């Protein structure tokens, strides 16, 4: 069974940085798109960033210039470097992948594998 496991979340002050990791096991997604979503309390899960098999990246406007998505296919791992964090970035962050798609999707329906999430809390 395919598993996606996020790590790297925690508590950080505004202006600080965190790097999230997503380790995939059971199957490789080296040729497929992967992405990050987040969900704050009482809000819907929203798109954050995605990366295609060819390295094309897409970000939600609110994180452009602050977050960087990357992947290491040899390690079957996805990363999200988060800099200049703001309190509004507080959320549970989820890793996502699709078994047969290679484009960088921005909707939840673009993915069919999900991790359990890692909590990111940014204090003011």
N, C-alpha and C positions, 0 to 999 in steps of 0.2 A: 504494500500500500504506500502511495506517495505521501510524504510528510514535508511540511514547511514549518520551520521553527525559528521564530524571531528571538533576538537577544539584543542587549545594549541599552535598553530603556532605563530610566531612572529619574531622579529629581535634580534639577539644575536651575541656577538663577538666570534671570533674563539677561540676554547677551552672551550666554555661554554656549557650549557645543556638546553634541552627542553624536555617536555613530552607531546606527542600527545595522544589524546583520540578519540575514535570512538564509539558513542552511537547508538545502533540499536533500532528501534522501529517498531511496527506493526507485528513483527514475531521474534521468537527466533532462534538463530543460535548456540545454546549451543553444538550441536553435529557435527557442521560443521567447516571446515577450514576457517580461515580468514587471511588476509594479508595486507601489506602496499606496495604501489607503489609510485613513485615520477616522476615528469616531470619538467625538467629545460627548460628555454626559448630556443626555436629552436631545442629541442631534443625530442626523443621519450619517452613515458612513460616506466619506467623501474622498475623491481622488486626490492624490498628492503628487506622484511622479511615476513615470514608466520608462522602460528602455526596451528597444527592439533587439532582434538577433544581430542586426548590423551595427548597433550602437546608437541609433537615433534615440534621443531623449525628449520627453515632454513633461512640463511642470505646470501645476496650477499657478495662477498669477501671483497669489499671495506668498509663495515660497521661492519665486525666481530670484536668483542672485544670492540666496541664502542656503538652499539645499542642493545637494548633488547626488544623483543616483548613478550607481556603477555596478558592474557584475564581473565576477571571476569565474568563467565557465570551467576552468580546470578544477576549481574547488567547489563548483556547483553552489555558489554563494552569491547573494544579492546584498548590496549595501545602500545605506542612505546616510550621507554625511550632512548633519544639520548644524549650521552656524547661525550666530546672531539670533538665538531663539527668543521668542516672545511668549508671554502668558497665553495668548490665543492659539499657540501651537500645542497646548496641553490636550492630550487625547491618547487613546489606545491606538497604536500603529500596527497595521496588518500587512503582511507580505502576501502577494498574489501571483499566480502564474496560470497559463493556459496550455493544455496538452497538445494542441494542434494549430495554434496561431502564432505568428511571428511579428505582427505589428504591435506598436505601442498603444494599447487601448487606454481609454480614460473612464470607462464605465464599469460598474460592478459586473455587468453581464458579459464583459470582454474576458473574464477569467473564470476558471472552474476549479482551481485549487487555492485554498486559503490557509494561512497559519492561524494560530490562536491569539496572536497579538502580544504586544509589549507596551507597558505603560510609560508614557513620557509626561512628566509634570514640570512646568516652567513657572517658577515663583517670581514675583515682582520685587 
